[in-house]
Amino acid sequence: MGPFTIAAIAIVAVFLLKAYKEYNKQKGRIDADELVQVNKELKELKERVMTLEKIVTDKSYQLHDEIDKL
């Protein structure tokens, strides 16, 4: 192998390494964005569960349920 071949291989290797690092960086950003979205959805679901718990534990709801059973 001549010196030009070795230099060409080294240059290609550097470009491949940079491309791989950029790929991993972009992949990490996508995962972080997805994590933010999942956390937002989890917060919304917790709020909905709290609302449902308030409705079910409300005395007027229980009274209405007992009347329906009669």
N, C-alpha and C positions, 0 to 999 in steps of 0.2 A: 504494500500500500504506500502510496506516495503522500507527501505532506498536504497536498490539496484535498485528497480523499479524507484524511484524518480531520482536517479543518472543516470540511463540509459536514462530516458526521457530528462533530462537536457543535456546530451551529444548529443543525437539525435537532440535536438532543436538547439544547438550551431552549429552542422554541417549543418543543414538546413538553418540557418541564414547566415552562411558563403557562402553556395552555392547560396543563393538568391542574396547576395551582388555581388558575382563574375558574376552571370548572368546579373545583371543590368550594371555592368562595361563593359562587353563584348558587350552588346546591345548598349551602348553609343559609343563604338569605331566604331561599324559598321555604326551608324548614322553619325559620324564625317567623316568617309571615304566616305560615300555617299554624304555628303555635299561638300567635296572637289571635287568630281567628277562632281557634278552638277555645281559648280562654274567654273570649267575648261570648261565645255561645254558651259556655258553662255558666257564666255569670247570669245570662238571661234565663237559663233554665232554673238556676237557683232562685231567682226572683219569682218565677212562675210557681215553683213548688211552695215558696213562702206564702204566696197569695192563696193557693189552694188549701194550705194548712189553715190559714185564717178563716176561710169559708167553711171548712169542715168542722172546725172547733167552735164556730159561732153558735151560740145557744138557739138563735132563731132557726138556723139550719137543722139542728138536732130536733127542735120542736116540729118543724115541717116534716122531717123524716118520720117521727113518731105518729103524726097525724096521717101520713100516707100509709103507714102499716095498719092503721085501724080501718 
